[in-house]
Amino acid sequence: MAIFAVGSSLVCAGSLTVGSYNIHHGEGTDRVTSLQRIAEVIDSMSVDVIALQEVDFANSRSDYIDQAESIASMLERLSEGSVWVALPAPAISFGGGEYGNAILYNAKSVSQKKYRVVTLPDPYGDGARSIGISTLEKEGTLFQFGTTHLTHINNPSPTVPGLTIQEESMSIIQHELDGSIPAIVSGDFNAGFSIVNPESMEYWEKSLGWNVDSPKEQSTYPGISEAIDFITRSNTLGWSVVNSRVVVDGRTKVASDHYPIVTTYQTVPTSADQIFLEAENYTYMSGVQTESTNDTGGGLNVGYIDAGDWLAYHDIDIPASGNYKIEFRVAAMDGGSLSFERAGGHPVYGTLKVPDTNGWQNWTTISVTAYLDAGVQNFGIGVPQGGWNLNWIRLTAQ
């Protein structure tokens, strides 16, 4: 997992609206296929970017048209001045073409930095799955946006003991994302929190540390009384949810067999001279565990830290040689100490005392300044004295 400095000039906090919609290849509950209805629904949502699932790409079922491109063109006609870009994330070959997921974004408000598609496992013949991951920027905030549709055959993984296929796919997604950049993953998870494969969403939320921001209990698929489509986020320190809803109206009840979801965030800008790492996104570790955190932003923290434990963070791209302020978000009942070093133990850039914060979830920030060389580095955190928790690490050029 490559980790690198990102962003642009500092600006004021911004707003970002994202959506997710399983469009059922444009076929509505009335058995009529109409991409125009799908486009009108998306237009009414006023999103900057949206994740689509069940999209046909030039196959026989849809008269060999690229549905994502067609919807993008329709959105431009519906909203004068908009410029919509379609990013395909096909999962399988189908009907002489392909079928899978897509991302649509409005280039008038969002710019794209890079894009790739990752294949997810299909050991039980349900059809290969995929996630499309785009790195985008809006108003100085760089973020990753993913669209996916997980399998509904949630049998045990034949290759990863202790995980189901959905959980294995979730782990792959987590690994493929850049842990230093805010991330949003949206789509049809084929899982919920109480009825449909609840262990999967618990794994996504509690084990991998994702915030689920769209409604959990409101149906997104008629016939199932809970959501199975979600908008989720990670590594979003300082972000907040302005509003989030399932879009249910006369049009969405007909246009597809799923309801779309939409979430608006207040975001914070990304600084070009700053690298932010969630503590749980280590490359390697010894002895520690993760747990849910009450700190701002939620997610997970690293805990159960004892003397002699360690954490390693590899492939961190330091953009320029110079002094960096290195901050650690910590909490402790009695205090302890940590060392920040090159992975392997030498050199040690600094050893810090972790103060007693009077609680495992009472957080404070400590820091050290160190000279770091430019280039890709592997860093480590050593534990001379345990008894503390770690939520995040931030490196800022001085």
C-alpha positions as CSV (number, residue, x, y, z in Angstrom):
1,M,0.0,0.0,0.0
2,A,1.8,3.2,-1.2
3,I,1.5,6.2,1.1
4,F,2.4,9.6,-0.1
5,A,1.9,13.3,0.6
6,V,-1.1,14.7,-1.2
7,G,-3.3,17.7,-1.8
8,S,-3.1,21.3,-2.8
9,S,-3.1,24.8,-1.2
10,L,-5.0,25.3,2.0
11,V,-8.5,26.5,1.5
12,C,-11.6,26.8,3.7
13,A,-13.7,23.7,4.5
14,G,-15.8,22.6,1.6
15,S,-18.8,20.5,0.8
16,L,-19.0,17.2,-1.1
17,T,-22.1,15.3,-2.1
18,V,-21.8,11.7,-3.1
19,G,-24.3,9.0,-4.1
20,S,-24.7,5.3,-4.8
21,Y,-27.2,3.6,-7.0
22,N,-27.7,0.0,-8.2
23,I,-29.4,0.8,-11.5
24,H,-30.3,-2.8,-12.4
25,H,-29.1,-2.1,-16.0
26,G,-31.8,0.5,-16.3
27,E,-34.7,-1.9,-15.9
28,G,-37.4,-0.7,-13.6
29,T,-39.9,-2.5,-11.4
30,D,-42.3,-2.1,-14.3
31,R,-40.0,-4.2,-16.5
32,V,-39.3,-1.1,-18.7
33,T,-35.7,-0.3,-19.4
34,S,-35.1,3.5,-19.3
35,L,-31.8,5.1,-18.8
36,Q,-33.5,8.5,-19.0
37,R,-35.3,7.7,-15.7
38,I,-32.1,6.7,-14.1
39,A,-30.4,10.0,-15.3
40,E,-33.4,12.1,-14.0
41,V,-33.1,10.4,-10.6
42,I,-29.3,11.1,-10.4
43,D,-29.9,14.7,-11.6
44,S,-32.4,15.2,-8.7
45,M,-29.8,14.1,-6.2
46,S,-27.4,17.0,-7.0
47,V,-24.3,14.8,-6.5
48,D,-20.7,15.6,-7.3
49,V,-19.9,11.9,-7.8
50,I,-21.9,8.8,-7.7
51,A,-21.2,5.0,-7.6
52,L,-23.2,2.9,-9.9
53,Q,-23.7,-0.9,-9.9
54,E,-25.3,-3.4,-12.3
55,V,-24.2,-1.4,-15.4
56,D,-24.1,-2.8,-18.9
57,F,-21.1,-2.0,-21.1
58,A,-21.8,-2.6,-24.9
59,N,-23.5,-6.0,-24.5
60,S,-26.4,-7.5,-26.3
61,R,-28.9,-7.0,-23.5
62,S,-28.6,-3.2,-23.8
63,D,-28.2,-3.0,-27.6
64,Y,-24.4,-2.7,-27.3
65,I,-24.4,0.8,-25.7
66,D,-22.2,1.9,-22.9
67,Q,-24.8,2.7,-20.2
68,A,-22.4,4.7,-18.1
69,E,-21.5,6.9,-21.0
70,S,-25.1,7.3,-22.0
71,I,-26.2,8.3,-18.5
72,A,-23.3,10.9,-18.4
73,S,-24.5,12.4,-21.7
74,M,-28.1,12.6,-20.4
75,L,-27.0,14.3,-17.2
76,E,-25.3,17.0,-19.3
77,R,-28.5,17.6,-21.1
78,L,-30.5,17.7,-17.9
79,S,-28.1,20.2,-16.2
80,E,-26.8,22.9,-18.4
81,G,-23.1,23.6,-18.0
82,S,-22.3,20.3,-16.3
83,V,-19.6,18.0,-17.6
84,W,-20.1,14.4,-16.6
85,V,-17.3,11.8,-16.9
86,A,-17.9,8.0,-16.8
87,L,-15.3,5.7,-15.3
88,P,-16.1,2.0,-16.1
89,A,-15.4,-0.8,-13.6
90,P,-16.6,-3.9,-15.4
91,A,-16.6,-7.2,-13.5
92,I,-17.6,-9.9,-16.0
93,S,-17.9,-10.5,-19.7
94,F,-21.6,-10.6,-20.6
95,G,-23.6,-10.8,-23.9
96,G,-20.6,-9.9,-26.1
97,G,-19.7,-7.0,-23.9
98,E,-19.2,-6.4,-20.1
99,Y,-21.2,-5.8,-17.0
100,G,-20.3,-4.4,-13.6
101,N,-19.9,-1.0,-11.8
102,A,-19.1,2.6,-12.8
103,I,-18.3,6.0,-11.3
104,L,-19.8,9.2,-12.7
105,Y,-18.4,12.5,-11.6
106,N,-19.2,16.1,-12.6
107,A,-15.9,17.6,-13.9
108,K,-17.2,21.1,-13.3
109,S,-16.9,20.5,-9.5
110,V,-14.5,17.5,-9.2
111,S,-11.2,16.8,-10.9
112,Q,-9.7,13.3,-11.4
113,K,-6.1,12.4,-10.5
114,K,-6.0,8.7,-11.2
115,Y,-8.2,5.6,-11.6
116,R,-8.0,1.8,-11.5
117,V,-10.1,-1.3,-11.3
118,V,-9.4,-4.2,-8.9
119,T,-10.9,-7.6,-9.3
120,L,-12.5,-9.2,-6.2
121,P,-12.7,-13.0,-5.6
122,D,-15.4,-15.3,-7.0
123,P,-14.7,-18.9,-5.8
124,Y,-18.3,-20.0,-5.9
125,G,-19.3,-19.1,-9.4
126,D,-21.5,-16.0,-8.6
127,G,-19.7,-14.0,-11.2
128,A,-16.5,-12.0,-10.7
129,R,-16.8,-8.8,-8.7
130,S,-14.8,-5.5,-8.9
131,I,-14.1,-2.2,-7.3
132,G,-13.3,0.9,-9.3
133,I,-11.2,3.3,-7.3
134,S,-10.8,6.9,-8.4
135,T,-8.7,9.6,-6.7
136,L,-10.5,12.9,-7.0
137,E,-10.2,16.5,-5.8
138,K,-12.8,19.1,-4.9
139,E,-12.0,22.5,-3.5
140,G,-8.6,21.5,-2.2
141,T,-9.7,18.2,-0.7
142,L,-8.2,15.1,-2.2
143,F,-10.2,11.9,-1.6
144,Q,-10.6,8.3,-2.9
145,F,-14.0,7.2,-4.2
146,G,-14.8,3.5,-4.8
147,T,-17.8,1.8,-6.3
148,T,-18.4,-1.9,-5.6
149,H,-21.0,-4.7,-5.6
150,L,-20.2,-7.6,-3.3
151,T,-21.2,-11.2,-3.9
152,H,-24.4,-12.5,-2.2
153,I,-22.9,-16.0,-1.8
154,N,-21.2,-15.3,1.4
155,N,-19.6,-18.7,2.0
156,P,-16.3,-19.2,3.9
157,S,-13.2,-18.1,2.0
158,P,-11.3,-21.0,0.6
159,T,-8.0,-19.0,0.8
160,V,-8.3,-16.9,3.9
161,P,-9.2,-18.9,7.0
162,G,-11.7,-17.3,9.3
163,L,-13.1,-14.9,6.8
164,T,-16.2,-15.1,4.5
165,I,-16.0,-14.2,0.8
166,Q,-17.5,-10.8,1.5
167,E,-15.0,-10.2,4.4
168,E,-12.1,-11.3,2.2
169,S,-13.3,-8.8,-0.5
170,M,-13.5,-6.1,2.1
171,S,-9.9,-6.8,3.2
172,I,-8.7,-6.6,-0.4
173,I,-10.5,-3.2,-0.8
174,Q,-8.9,-2.0,2.5
175,H,-5.4,-3.1,1.3
176,E,-5.8,-1.5,-2.2
177,L,-6.7,2.0,-0.8
178,D,-4.1,4.6,0.1
179,G,-4.2,4.9,3.9
180,S,-3.0,8.5,3.9
181,I,-5.9,9.9,1.8
182,P,-9.6,10.2,2.8
183,A,-11.6,7.4,1.3
184,I,-15.3,6.8,0.5
185,V,-16.4,3.3,-0.6
186,S,-20.0,3.1,-1.8
187,G,-22.2,0.4,-3.3
188,D,-24.3,-2.6,-3.0
189,F,-22.7,-4.6,-0.1
190,N,-25.3,-7.4,-0.2
191,A,-25.2,-7.2,3.6
192,G,-26.9,-5.3,6.3
193,F,-26.7,-4.9,10.1
194,S,-29.3,-7.3,11.4
195,I,-30.8,-9.5,8.7
196,V,-28.6,-10.0,5.6
197,N,-25.0,-11.2,6.4
198,P,-24.7,-8.9,9.4
199,E,-21.3,-10.3,10.2
200,S,-19.9,-8.7,7.1
201,M,-21.0,-5.1,7.9
202,E,-19.8,-5.6,11.5
203,Y,-16.4,-6.7,10.1
204,W,-16.3,-3.6,7.8
205,E,-17.3,-1.2,10.6
206,K,-15.7,-2.7,13.7
207,S,-12.7,-4.7,12.4
208,L,-11.6,-2.5,9.5
209,G,-12.8,0.8,11.1
210,W,-15.1,2.3,8.5
211,N,-17.8,4.8,9.3
212,V,-21.2,3.9,7.7
213,D,-22.8,7.2,7.0
214,S,-25.9,6.3,5.0
215,P,-29.0,5.1,6.8
216,K,-28.6,1.5,8.2
217,E,-32.2,0.6,9.0
218,Q,-34.1,2.1,6.1
219,S,-34.7,-0.3,3.2
220,T,-32.7,0.3,0.0
221,Y,-34.1,-2.9,-1.7
222,P,-37.9,-3.4,-1.5
223,G,-38.6,-6.7,0.3
224,I,-35.7,-6.4,2.7
225,S,-36.5,-4.2,5.7
226,E,-32.9,-2.9,6.2
227,A,-30.3,-1.2,4.0
228,I,-27.9,-3.3,1.9
229,D,-26.5,-0.3,0.0
230,F,-24.2,2.0,1.9
231,I,-21.9,5.1,1.7
232,T,-18.9,4.6,4.0
233,R,-15.7,6.5,4.7
234,S,-12.3,6.2,6.3
235,N,-9.3,8.4,7.1
236,T,-11.5,11.4,7.1
237,L,-10.3,13.3,10.2
238,G,-12.2,16.6,10.5
239,W,-15.0,15.6,8.1
240,S,-18.6,15.6,9.2
241,V,-21.9,14.4,7.8
242,V,-24.3,17.2,6.9
243,N,-27.1,15.0,5.8
244,S,-27.7,11.5,4.5
245,R,-30.8,9.8,3.1
246,V,-32.3,7.0,1.1
247,V,-34.1,8.6,-1.9
248,V,-37.6,7.2,-2.0
249,D,-40.2,8.9,-4.2
250,G,-42.5,8.1,-7.1
251,R,-39.7,8.0,-9.6
252,T,-37.2,5.9,-7.6
253,K,-39.9,3.3,-6.8
254,V,-40.1,2.5,-10.5
255,A,-36.7,3.4,-12.1
256,S,-34.7,0.5,-10.6
257,D,-35.2,-2.4,-8.1
258,H,-32.9,-0.5,-5.6
259,Y,-33.3,3.0,-4.1
260,P,-30.4,5.4,-4.4
261,I,-28.6,6.8,-1.4
262,V,-27.0,10.2,-1.0
263,T,-24.7,11.8,1.6
264,T,-23.3,15.3,1.9
265,Y,-20.1,15.9,3.8
266,Q,-18.4,19.0,5.2
267,T,-14.8,18.3,4.3
268,V,-11.4,19.8,5.2
269,P,-8.7,20.6,2.7
270,T,-5.7,18.4,2.2
271,S,-2.3,20.1,2.7
272,A,0.5,19.5,0.2
273,D,3.1,19.5,3.1
274,Q,1.2,17.1,5.3
275,I,0.9,13.3,5.5
276,F,-1.8,11.7,7.7
277,L,-1.8,8.1,8.7
278,E,-4.5,6.2,10.6
279,A,-2.6,4.1,13.2
280,E,-4.5,0.9,12.3
281,N,-3.3,1.1,8.7
282,Y,0.1,-0.3,9.6
283,T,2.0,-2.5,7.2
284,Y,3.3,-4.9,9.9
285,M,3.0,-5.0,13.7
286,S,3.9,-7.2,16.7
287,G,1.7,-7.6,19.7
288,V,-1.0,-4.8,19.3
289,Q,-4.7,-5.0,18.6
290,T,-7.3,-2.6,17.3
291,E,-10.5,-1.4,18.9
292,S,-13.3,1.2,18.3
293,T,-12.3,4.7,19.2
294,N,-14.4,7.6,20.7
295,D,-12.0,10.2,19.3
296,T,-13.1,12.7,16.8
297,G,-13.8,11.0,13.4
298,G,-14.5,7.6,15.0
299,G,-13.1,4.4,13.4
300,L,-10.4,2.4,15.1
301,N,-7.4,3.0,17.3
302,V,-4.4,0.7,18.1
303,G,-4.4,-0.5,21.7
304,Y,-3.3,-3.3,24.0
305,I,0.2,-1.9,23.5
306,D,2.9,-3.4,25.8
307,A,6.6,-2.8,26.1
308,G,8.5,-4.5,23.2
309,D,5.6,-4.2,20.8
310,W,6.1,-2.4,17.5
311,L,4.3,-1.0,14.4
312,A,5.7,-0.5,10.9
313,Y,4.5,1.9,8.2
314,H,6.1,1.2,4.8
315,D,6.3,3.1,1.5
316,I,5.7,6.6,2.9
317,D,6.8,9.1,0.3
318,I,8.5,12.1,1.9
319,P,8.2,14.9,-0.7
320,A,11.2,17.0,0.3
321,S,14.1,16.7,2.8
322,G,13.8,18.9,5.8
323,N,12.4,19.2,9.3
324,Y,8.9,17.6,10.0
325,K,6.7,18.0,13.0
326,I,5.6,14.4,13.8
327,E,2.4,14.2,15.8
328,F,0.9,11.3,17.6
329,R,-2.7,11.1,18.9
330,V,-2.5,9.2,22.1
331,A,-4.5,8.2,25.2
332,A,-3.3,6.5,28.4
333,M,-4.5,5.5,31.8
334,D,-1.0,5.7,33.5
335,G,1.3,7.0,30.7
336,G,4.1,5.3,28.8
337,S,6.6,6.1,26.0
338,L,7.1,5.6,22.3
339,S,9.9,6.0,19.8
340,F,9.7,7.1,16.2
341,E,12.3,5.5,14.1
342,R,13.2,4.1,10.7
343,A,11.8,0.6,10.4
344,G,14.3,-1.8,11.9
345,G,15.2,0.5,14.8
346,H,17.9,2.9,13.4
347,P,18.0,5.8,13.3
348,V,15.7,6.8,16.1
349,Y,14.2,10.2,15.3
350,G,12.8,10.8,18.8
351,T,11.5,9.2,21.9
352,L,8.4,10.8,23.5
353,K,6.7,10.4,26.9
354,V,3.0,9.5,26.6
355,P,1.2,11.4,29.3
356,D,-1.5,10.0,31.6
357,T,-4.7,11.3,30.0
358,N,-6.9,9.7,32.7
359,G,-8.6,7.4,30.4
360,W,-8.1,5.0,27.4
361,Q,-10.3,7.2,25.3
362,N,-9.3,10.7,26.6
363,W,-7.1,11.8,23.7
364,T,-4.3,14.3,23.4
365,T,-1.6,15.0,20.8
366,I,2.1,14.8,21.4
367,S,4.9,15.7,18.9
368,V,8.5,15.6,18.1
369,T,10.4,17.5,15.3
370,A,12.9,15.5,13.2
371,Y,14.8,15.8,10.0
372,L,13.6,13.4,7.3
373,D,15.2,12.7,3.9
374,A,13.2,12.9,0.8
375,G,12.0,9.7,-0.9
376,V,10.1,6.6,-0.1
377,Q,10.7,5.6,3.6
378,N,9.8,2.8,6.0
379,F,9.0,4.1,9.5
380,G,8.4,2.3,12.7
381,I,7.0,3.0,16.2
382,G,8.7,1.3,19.1
383,V,7.4,0.8,22.6
384,P,9.9,1.3,25.4
385,Q,7.0,1.5,27.9
386,G,3.4,0.3,27.1
387,G,0.0,1.2,28.5
388,W,-1.2,3.6,25.9
389,N,-3.4,3.8,22.8
390,L,-2.6,5.4,19.4
391,N,-5.2,6.8,17.0
392,W,-3.3,8.6,14.2
393,I,0.1,10.0,13.1
394,R,0.6,13.2,11.2
395,L,3.8,14.5,9.5
396,T,3.9,18.2,8.6
397,A,6.8,19.9,6.9
398,Q,8.2,22.8,8.9
